[in-house]
């Protein structure tokens, strides 16, 4: 960089970038506690604002029409999306947001290619290639993920014979274009082929993954979007892009690793998306009779318990029953029952989704317990109430090494003195596995929509 | 910003920045409790909208051809959606996280 040509406005711009970088890091540090998290976000917003103002002042901007149009249009759509989305639809909205951010990175890459490809050195060309590939595949991958979560695209894994070979061939073609472009920057046909293949590859990466694995896919896409922004930083020689992009890339990566651990999946399996995932045959089928319980009996059990743990799953979210569960909990607490909530790390559709849903219903975060904290408490618990959760409470994961989910850490609900399972019907969970918990003698089933069941339970408890 | 070819010194500096950011990111982010993982994801998503500043340059810089400005306009729009939407939704989520006292107070106010 030639500092002799640096004007004061450019120094100002670099200063705003430095401030923005510091604010981003501070804001993520403040995310480590719910009491400071919100203030942290204001810092990040301030950082973003500073970086934008710095760029507008120091970035040799001469034409404002496009900028003002883009900023206004984007703000309106963004604000509308932020206020209009219900909390249960949060995962698909975040996926959509990933798609927009990644698309911006890819477009900046195309622009860079149009404007000064002949002046880019080999390192920046390499970075540009990464930016294009990551940006494009994240865009379409996120759109597919959003579609699956929203139910527009079928949520089941879409797989066909020879899929792995087709995917590998696509990846190889993409890498081939990348290397050809690296050595021949003027080959624009190859550049646009690379872009097109990357868009296609994003679709192929997410299509074979079932909805149950979406938490991992979400955080992986988050990581890709960040890395695309970091690559943009390398192309533009811009440190704030490198720092912010890397922070995002790492946050996504750390979350995917945590998600994998929580589901006992190998990280390689996830890093390659749906590659090699096969629908395995079920090796164990629990048998027996599911014992149904009447509403009044369930209410009686709860009302005279001294310790109750609620185990919410996605069934609670789809039934929008988070308020109903809190009302029931309040009712029980008034009677002197100790109520806790057990949150499995992959409950919901993205990491930590269940916490947000319960927070929406004013459940204090101090009542929410993570798996490691709560598991030792089940043996001394009178009633565990499972609401629309299947796989995260399946004891087969612990007891049956042949099970598809063997080794996956679970909430050890079956160790509680008695278990009430709220469920729509006798169907199986997301993974399609039978759950032996439902056949245990200490377990009873309360069929019906979670919301109405919980509401009726609360009424019944009141009359006990 | 005129240097389109990395001088070795600048390249090395960029790699340092990348490595340090990765290390710092790992340290900071691994301390975020699972309770806040969804807000964390949407917050980092909003921060990745920093591509916005690359888009601004593309949309408004001197001597760029019209297609670049148009690409820049679309990029500014999508990046802004990412930033505004991401921060907006994160704030909405974080507002809901309450400790026991605050949760009780809000219920009374209802």
Interface residues (C-beta under 8 A of the other chain):
Chain A: X1 X2 X5 X10 X20 X24 X25 X27 X28 X29 X31 X32 X33 X34 X35 X37 X38 X41 X44 X45 X48 X51 X52 X54 X55 X56 X59 X60 X61 X62 X63 X64 X66 X67 X69 X70 X71 X73 X74 X75 X77 X78 X79 X81 X82 X83 X85 X87 X90 X93 X94 X97 X98 X100 X101 X103 X104 X105 X107 X108 X110 X111 X112 X114 X115 X116 X119 X120 X121 X123 X124 X218 X219 X222 X225 X226 X228 X229 X230 X232 X233 X234 X236 X237 X238 X239 X240 X241 X242 X243 X244 X245 X246 X247 X248 X249 X250 X251 X252 X254 X255 X258 X343 X345 X348 X350 X351 X352 X353 X355 X356 X359 X360 X362 X363 X364 X365 X366 X367 X368 X370
Chain B: X1 X2 X3 X4 X5 X6 X7 X10 X11 X14 X17 X18 X21 X22 X24 X25 X26 X28 X29 X30 X31 X32 X33 X34 X35 X36 X37 X38 X39 X40 X41 X42 X43 X44 X45 X46 X47 X48 X49 X50 X51 X52 X53 X54 X55 X56 X57 X58 X59 X60 X61 X62 X64 X65 X67 X68 X69 X70 X71 X72 X73 X74 X75 X76 X77 X78 X79 X80 X81 X82 X83 X84 X85 X86 X87 X88 X89 X90 X91 X92 X93 X94 X95 X96 X97 X98 X99 X100 X102 X103 X104 X106 X107
